[in-house]
Amino acid sequence: MQANTHSPLFNKRIFWDVEFDAIDFDKKAAFVIERVFQRGDVDDIRTCRRYYGDGKIETVLTNAKWMPLAAIYLACALFSNELTDYKCYNTAQSNPTHWMY
């Protein structure tokens, strides 16, 4: 992690269900990274990459328990890895849903 003395500037709508001012961006890095990739826009993702670095983000996202498929595809494009590198993708493939008629 970088030695930033200030917090990153994310849009508060991403963290609508928690007290935004009380978030410790260093201790809760996994929560913040997953939430930004699930609900953030391009500027939020850029801010996240500058604050945490690609190595930390890739580690967190590959070990995430759940992420939307669009976020997984974005992470694959950013970090040049495969869908099967993501734990949440493998879990979803092993638990198929019912066919929609």
Buried (B, 14 or more C-beta within 10 A) or exposed (E): EEEEEEBBEBBEEBBEEEEBEEBEBEEEBBBBBBBBBBBBEEEBBEBBBEBBEEEBBBBBBBEBEEBEEEBBEBBBEBBEBEEEBBBBBEEBEEEEEEEEE
